[in-house]
Amino acid sequence: MRAPPRRTPWTVPMLCQTCGDATSPSFNECQNCYTPLGQPAVTPGLETYAVRGIGLAASIAVGVTAAFYLLSALAPVAGIVLARQAERDGDSDVLFGAMLFEVAVSLPFVVAYLTAAVLVIIWTWRARKNIDAFPGALPVLGQGWAIAGWLVPFANFVVPVRVVANIARDSLWRRSTPWLVVGWWAAWLVFSVGERLFSRKNDLEYLQLPETAVDPADFQAYVDYYQGALGRNAIPAIACVVAAASFIVLIRKISAAQQDRIARATPAWPYAPGTPVPGGFAPGAPGTFAPPQPQPQPQPVAAPAPPASADTPPASPQVPPVAGGTIGA
């Protein structure tokens, strides 16, 4: 009967320190997460930042901003109702209430938008900074663009998506940009451009309305204006909801992936006193690297003296010789 082949140390697969998959010496990197062979999950000595908390705050702010914008986009519905009420009552002062309602729902949107912008910029910078510490990552833009890309005119149409796409690829173990990033940025561009264009058109048409409505034609002009504004607001409103939902999912996925990778490289100490822990993966925390600890050196122990026997006479003390001869001389 043929004996099974003996397993040698060379056939034991090496596990990736980032994802835990078995690697092959035929490749220079893990085929799952693209970490170079033998490299830790995070490069020692490079600082990393927590992104889960700031990512959660940014997600909430983005969602609240989208909700307020949706409310603002639907504000013309109140304008239509109030314009028809003013026509029935013959009271043009009712139209002033429609304008106040639009202002009332626009102010919370502006506050939420600015808050979300600050939180998103902070999250983007931290996430971009983290990938510098990930072995195998391929940054394409400097970390400063994670901030400036959102603020520089014209560049903010291209740079933010490049930064976020880079973060998504290196955090989610992709070589190509995820479709979620493409969908988010396309919807964001439609919202940004559409909101500016349609807001400008709404303002111009509002200026052409009569200042004081006195006859049914004037009241009908207000009804027509609010109906047109409601239709124009539909496109950026839908794009805003799609962009917000996509970006929230993207933030949560990237934050979870980065936090998990950073946690794998966090040293698992302190240890119990007197417990030697060799360098390598700490027990109980897969993928966690523990630095080598000094081993206690054995101390020499002196052998105990043999017990004295009862038959052995005690030794007399030594007496130094004296001058003048020997004893008895």
Stockholm file with secondary structure:
# STOCKHOLM 1.0

chainA/1-329         MRAPPRRTPWTVPMLCQTCGDATSPSFNECQNCYTPLGQPAVTPGLETYAVRGIGLAASIAVGVTAAFYLLSALAPVAGIVLARQAERDGDSDVLFGAMLFEVAVSLPFVVAYLTAAVLVIIWTWRARKNIDAFPGALPVLGQGWAIAGWLVPFANFVVPVRVVANIARDSLWRRSTPWLVVGWWAAWLVFSVGERLFSRKNDLEYLQLPETAVDPADFQAYVDYYQGALGRNAIPAIACVVAAASFIVLIRKISAAQQDRIARATPAWPYAPGTPVPGGFAPGAPGTFAPPQPQPQPQPVAAPAPPASADTPPASPQVPPVAGGTIGA
#=GR chainA/1-329 SS CCCCCCCCGGGSCEECTTTCCEECTTSSBCTTTCCBTTCCSSCTTCCCCCCHHHHHHHHHHHHHHHHHHHHHHTHHHHHHHHHHHHHHHTCTHHHHHHHHHHHHHHHHHHHHHHHHHHHHHHHHHHHHHHHTTSTTCCCCSCTTHHHHHHHSTTGGGTHHHHHHHHHHHHHTTCSSCCHHHHHHHHHHHHHHHHHHHHHHHHHHHHHTSCSSCCSHHHHHHHHHHHHHHHHHHHHHHHHHHHHHHHHHHHHHHHHHHHHHHHHHTSCCCCCCTTCCCCSEECTTSTTCEECCCCCCCCCCCCCCCCCCCTTSCCCCCCCCCCTTCSTTC
#=GC SS_cons         CCCCCCCCGGGSCEECTTTCCEECTTSSBCTTTCCBTTCCSSCTTCCCCCCHHHHHHHHHHHHHHHHHHHHHHTHHHHHHHHHHHHHHHTCTHHHHHHHHHHHHHHHHHHHHHHHHHHHHHHHHHHHHHHHTTSTTCCCCSCTTHHHHHHHSTTGGGTHHHHHHHHHHHHHTTCSSCCHHHHHHHHHHHHHHHHHHHHHHHHHHHHHTSCSSCCSHHHHHHHHHHHHHHHHHHHHHHHHHHHHHHHHHHHHHHHHHHHHHHHHHTSCCCCCCTTCCCCSEECTTSTTCEECCCCCCCCCCCCCCCCCCCTTSCCCCCCCCCCTTCSTTC
//
